Amino acid sequence: MKPYRMLLTLAFVFTALVIFGIAPTHAATNSTFTVNSTADVVDKKPGDGKCETKKNNGVCTLRAAIQETNALGGGNTIVLPAGTYRLTIGGWFEDESKKGDLDIANDLVLKGKGADSTTIDGNQLDTVIDIVKGKVVISGVTVRNGKAVSQTPLYALGGGINVGGRDGKASLKLVKSVVTGNTTDTSGGGIATRGALKVIKSRIEQNGSALGGGIFTDNGATTITDSMILYNYGSLGAGGIMASAEVKLVRSTVGYNSTDSLGGGIWVNRTPSKLLATNSSISSNTSEDNGGGIFNQGTTTLYNVTLHENMVNLGKTGAGIYSQDIGTVTLKNTLLSFNMVNGTATISDCAGIVNSNDYNLLTDTAGCTINGLTTNNIYNPIANVVTLANNGGPTWTNALAIGSYAIDAGEASGCKGELGVPLTTDQRGSVRPTDGDGNGGARCDIGAFEK
């Protein structure tokens, strides 16, 4: 084909695409937009490559930057300096970030100056950040004061952050950030996710919802590493985490969460829902019904986990772990201590059937049946475990006091996690094993803390 004919053909094709509304979308630009205003104002012309508001040339707001990167096809970065970015444009249920929440619709890296200095405030208008699709990384920010309210027939999820849009085609990696003070009347006060979620060195705290006060997972894998899920509330269940998919806890703490129903710390929903926790603490959670620490209906596997001082209401059971007969709980090198029935001296570490892979310590087994490998288990109230506190490292832990039967009582060949991988550090990152009892031989301790 001659060059001029080729050009005419290309022009014709492009014109046809535009006429029929199927013009080519913008390719990813790998652009960086630096926000320079804390105002909440829309972009002048999304897709022109400029983060610029309609009334003020050169002014780049957070909302305008998100609109611009959405229109450009993603793969971009937004730099968010220190400051409080409060949403002020009200409105519901649109995915173009024109009003209400900040809708992210393509791959994006959002970098704050640090969670102590950069805040995105939802101002009780809507969910704060709605990740409709794309792979998103958010670091160094605090996300607070979101409020997602359902309006018939639409169902709102995620007071702080909603991941996955309507079809689960999104993912979030949250790093060194805080999600706090967010609510919803449905699920996921802090975060609701139907896509893949990674929480790293972050805090999800003081959020509230009906189910999953801290985090609600509905699809996709969730991994929580070196993080804390604290002081969240779920009125209908799962004060800390509602696990309706696969959830992994690694060197993390679920503590001081509460519910008026089941699963003060974590509710593991029916199969195929899974909880795999390693070197983690699930402590000081409360529920009015069964399962103060964990209420399990799916598959729960714990390696070197500490469950301490969880609580259920009078007449309920399984203050540490409640395992329904439709689910499976397996413990190894795990410590359950002084999980109590409220207002009594009754210890209720577990209820239901619990499978042991040995080297576990329980202060009381009344109400549960322990199956499996039990030769090196310890059943003794002298656990000498201290309430959750900052003992070093990125998360709070339950320290072992002098004389604890958990010290140097773990697996003789070394504590191991999933697939037999050696655990050479404890939850804090401290070396494991050590000679905690001073008898001249180093051996790992039971639970998440190495003395």
DRENPAPA-934336 format. One record per residue (C-alpha): residue in one letter; x, y, z. Coordinates in pm, whole numbers, padded with zeros to 5 digits, always signed. Each point is the difference from the previous one (the first is absolute). Layout:
<sites>
AXYZ ...
</sites>
This chain:
<sites>
M+00000+00000+00000 K+00127+00347-00088 P+00086+00226+00295 Y-00278+00257-00063 R-00260-00279-00027 M+00123-00152+00328 L-00039+00338+00172 L-00350+00042-00136 T-00093-00349+00116 L+00131+00063+00350 A-00184+00330+00017 F-00323-00169-00112 V+00034-00275+00264 F+00069+00250+00278 T-00298+00216-00106 A-00226-00304-00003 L+00113-00101+00347 V-00076+00345+00134 I-00343+00017-00170 F-00105-00333+00142 G+00132+00083+00348 I+00284-00245+00008 A+00296+00232-00035 P+00329-00147+00119 T+00072+00052+00369 H+00310+00176+00123 A+00300-00218+00066 A+00173+00004+00336 T+00222+00306+00027 N+00224-00063+00304 S-00054+00363+00095 T+00052+00148+00348 F-00242+00259+00138 T+00096+00194+00313 V-00299+00139+00187 N+00046+00362+00114 S-00340+00082+00152 T-00205-00154+00281 A-00325+00125-00159 D-00252-00246-00142 V-00049+00118-00361 V-00045-00198-00323 D+00241-00005-00294 K-00044+00250-00286 K+00035-00251-00283 P+00073-00362+00100 G+00231-00165-00250 D+00192+00304-00119 G+00304-00098+00204 K-00033+00297+00237 C-00116-00014+00360 E-00175+00336+00006 T-00329+00121+00146 K-00258+00195-00199 K+00032+00331+00180 N+00365+00007+00098 N+00273-00072-00254 G+00291-00181+00156 V-00203-00125+00297 C+00008-00380+00030 T-00238-00161+00250 L-00016-00365+00104 R-00335-00050-00172 A+00129+00164-00319 A+00314-00216+00003 I-00207-00317+00033 Q-00233+00106-00282 E+00299+00073-00221 T+00175-00331+00059 N-00327-00189-00051 A-00049+00167-00337 L+00359-00059-00109 G-00025-00376+00043 G+00187-00050+00324 G+00355-00101+00081 N+00050+00339+00162 T+00114+00139+00335 I-00160+00261+00224 V+00223+00168+00258 L-00197+00131+00297 P+00193+00241+00225 A-00069+00046+00371 G-00343+00145+00075 T-00365-00089+00055 Y-00193-00062-00321 R-00367+00024+00101 L-00271-00103-00246 T-00274+00261-00036 I-00184-00091-00322 G-00304-00206+00099 G-00162-00262-00222 W-00057-00372-00035 F+00057-00296-00225 E+00207+00115-00295 D+00342-00133-00097 E+00163+00302-00163 S+00119+00176+00316 K-00214+00306-00080 K-00174-00008+00338 G-00005-00188+00326 D+00276-00257+00035 L+00330-00003-00188 D-00047-00260-00274 I+00317-00164-00130 A-00052-00178-00332 N+00351-00093-00117 D+00342-00103+00128 L+00127+00264+00241 V+00266+00069+00262 L-00112+00252+00263 K+00286+00119+00223 G-00059+00203+00312 K+00265+00166+00215 G-00080-00231+00291 A-00307-00113+00192 D+00072+00253+00277 S+00003+00295-00238 T-00211-00085-00308 T-00372-00057+00054 I-00288-00063-00240 D-00319+00088+00189 G-00332-00125-00135 N-00195+00260+00198 Q-00281-00255+00054 L-00111+00049-00361 D+00061-00347-00144 T+00261-00273-00019 V+00334+00181-00010 I+00173-00201-00277 D-00180-00234-00240 I+00237-00212-00210 V-00222-00096-00292 K+00273-00182-00192 G+00374-00006-00046 K+00301-00086+00213 V+00037+00268+00263 V+00276+00072+00253 I-00071+00246+00281 S+00277+00093+00244 G+00066+00253+00272 V-00354+00129+00055 T-00280-00004+00256 V-00347-00073-00139 R-00266+00113+00245 N-00354+00118+00057 G-00167-00188-00284 K-00367-00099+00020 A-00157-00239-00249 V-00379-00019+00028 S-00214-00234-00206 Q-00280+00150-00205 T-00264-00238-00133 P+00058-00195-00217 L+00374+00072+00011 Y+00226-00156+00260 A+00297+00195+00139 L+00324-00170+00103 G+00315+00135+00160 G-00017+00312+00213 G+00367+00086-00050 I+00107-00192-00310 N-00199-00222-00235 V+00208-00232-00222 G-00137-00179-00301 G-00282+00207-00142 R-00294-00217-00095 D+00194-00283-00161 G+00311-00046+00215 K+00236+00122-00275 A+00223+00203+00228 S+00273-00042+00257 L+00153+00212+00275 K+00340-00001+00168 L-00021+00221+00310 V+00338+00089+00150 K+00091+00196+00316 S-00348+00148+00016 V-00288+00037+00248 V-00370-00059-00067 T-00198+00140+00293 G-00334+00143+00106 N-00197-00130-00299 T-00347-00159+00004 T-00257-00173-00216 D-00344-00143+00073 T+00094-00320-00186 S+00346-00160-00024 G+00362+00110+00036 G+00012+00305+00224 G+00368+00055-00078 I+00051-00198-00321 A-00230-00217-00211 T+00164-00208-00270 R-00111-00224-00284 G+00344+00011-00160 A+00349-00081+00123 L+00110+00196+00309 K+00342+00038+00162 V+00035+00196+00324 I+00363+00065+00100 K+00126+00187+00309 S-00337+00170+00036 R-00277+00046+00259 I-00371-00057-00053 E-00157+00144+00314 Q-00315+00145+00153 N-00226-00076-00295 G-00355-00135+00019 S-00256-00187-00208 A-00261-00274+00017 L+00244-00275-00115 G+00379+00027+00004 G+00059+00317+00197 G+00364+00017-00106 I+00018-00202-00322 F-00264-00188-00200 T+00125-00242-00264 D-00238-00143-00258 N+00232-00123-00273 G+00369-00004-00087 A+00290-00072+00233 T+00080+00232+00291 T+00345+00008+00164 I+00062+00209+00312 T+00368+00038+00094 D+00162+00189+00292 S-00332+00178+00058 M-00263+00053+00270 I-00379-00031-00013 L-00109+00182+00317 Y-00313+00134+00175 N-00241-00070-00284 Y-00368-00087+00049 G-00240-00222-00194 S-00357+00013+00128 L-00113-00320-00177 G+00333-00184+00021 A+00375+00007-00065 G+00123+00299+00194 G+00347-00018-00155 I-00008-00205-00321 M-00277-00176-00191 A+00181-00266-00204 S-00227-00113-00281 A+00301-00084-00217 E+00366-00087+00071 V+00170+00210+00269 K+00364-00029+00110 L+00131+00164+00317 V+00377+00033+00020 R+00165+00160+00306 S-00320+00195+00062 T-00237+00080+00286 V-00379-00015+00017 G-00085+00159+00334 Y-00269+00185+00198 N-00266-00052-00265 S-00361-00068+00101 T-00338-00117-00127 D-00354-00044+00127 S-00009-00336-00175 L+00261-00261-00112 G+00376+00033-00043 G+00136+00293+00199 G+00338-00019-00173 I-00057-00204-00317 W-00294-00183-00153 V+00114-00262-00252 N-00302-00057-00222 R-00102-00332-00151 T+00227-00200-00231 P+00183+00092-00222 S+00084+00286+00238 K+00342-00040+00165 L+00211+00158+00273 L+00373-00073+00014 A+00179+00182+00284 T+00373-00017+00075 N+00193+00177+00279 S-00309+00208+00082 S-00206+00106+00301 I-00380-00012+00026 S-00062+00146+00343 S-00235+00206+00218 N-00293-00024-00243 T-00357-00036+00128 S-00328-00138-00131 E-00347-00016+00147 D-00042-00342-00163 N+00245-00286-00065 G+00356+00038-00123 G+00164+00292+00177 G+00329-00036-00188 I-00102-00213-00300 F-00338-00133-00111 N+00075-00266-00261 Q-00228-00153-00262 G+00268-00048-00266 T+00364-00109+00022 T+00227+00157+00262 T+00369-00091+00035 L+00221+00162+00264 Y+00381-00017+00031 N+00162+00164+00305 V-00306+00211+00073 T-00095+00146+00338 L-00368+00029+00099 H-00019+00170+00339 E-00271+00171+00206 N-00272-00021-00261 M-00348+00002+00150 V-00359-00117-00062 N-00318+00096+00181 L-00153-00196+00285 G-00150-00327-00124 K+00213-00007-00316 T+00313-00200-00074 G+00320-00020-00203 A+00146+00326+00125 G+00326-00084-00176 I-00122-00210-00293 Y-00347-00127-00079 S+00004-00264-00272 Q-00331-00100-00154 D-00025-00360-00117 I-00012+00114-00363 G+00348+00152+00034 T+00355-00114+00078 V+00250+00151+00244 T+00365-00115+00012 L+00259+00125+00251 K+00377-00034+00018 N+00235+00166+00251 T-00299+00214+00096 L-00090+00153+00337 L-00353+00042+00136 S-00006+00161+00340 F-00262+00147+00230 N-00273+00049-00254 M-00292+00064+00231 V-00378+00008+00041 N-00096+00355+00097 G-00061+00061+00368 T+00118-00343+00110 A+00320-00187+00075 T-00082-00253-00272 I+00270-00058-00261 S-00133-00090-00345 D+00306-00028-00223 C-00180-00205-00262 A-00331-00158-00096 G-00071-00271-00256 I+00254-00226-00169 V+00358+00122-00025 N+00274-00184-00188 S+00347+00007+00154 N+00330-00026-00184 D+00175-00006+00338 Y+00195+00246+00217 N-00304+00206+00101 L-00078+00147+00342 L-00357+00044+00124 T-00090+00122+00347 D-00329-00194-00011 T-00162-00242-00246 A-00348-00026+00151 G-00256+00022-00278 C+00225-00114-00283 T+00135-00326-00136 I+00370-00009-00093 N+00081-00245-00280 G+00319-00081-00192 L+00359+00022+00128 T-00012+00089+00369 T+00308-00165+00156 N+00183+00327+00062 N-00301+00218+00073 I-00012+00176+00337 Y-00322+00043+00194 N+00083+00228+00289 P-00133+00330+00137 I+00353+00127+00069 A+00029+00180-00333 N+00127+00329+00150 V-00095+00204-00305 V-00008+00381+00012 T-00276+00219-00147 L+00057+00144-00350 A+00266+00270+00004 N+00277+00156-00205 N+00288-00240+00055 G+00200+00118-00301 G-00055-00066-00367 P-00277+00142-00218 T-00293-00159+00189 W-00123-00056+00355 T+00064-00341+00150 N-00072-00209+00310 A+00332-00039+00181 L+00085-00317+00194 A+00079+00064+00366 I+00261-00190+00199 G-00122-00349+00081 S-00235-00033-00296 Y-00044-00360-00107 A+00010+00121-00361 I+00371+00091+00023 D+00228-00245-00183 A-00295-00237-00047 G-00044+00022-00377 E+00100-00261-00255 A+00345-00135+00089 S+00126+00013-00359 G-00108+00362-00037 C-00335+00168-00046 K-00138-00027-00352 G-00271+00172-00199 E-00193-00095-00312 L+00164-00275-00208 G+00258-00054+00273 V+00178+00333-00059 P+00220+00079+00307 L-00110+00297+00210 T+00332+00163+00086 T-00158+00313+00153 D-00303+00068+00218 Q-00282+00249-00062 R+00222+00295+00091 G+00280-00111-00231 S+00214-00115+00294 V+00220-00305-00050 R-00161-00338+00064 P+00095-00226+00174 T+00174+00130+00313 D+00078-00154+00338 G-00293+00158+00178 D+00015-00213+00313 G+00377+00026+00038 N+00066-00373+00009 G+00277+00019-00259 G-00205-00111-00302 A-00182+00222-00250 R-00346-00117-00096 C-00289+00193-00151 D-00292+00109+00218 I-00365-00082-00049 G-00197+00291-00141 A+00093+00317-00186 F+00250+00139+00253 E+00353-00131+00057 K+00124+00067+00354 
</sites>
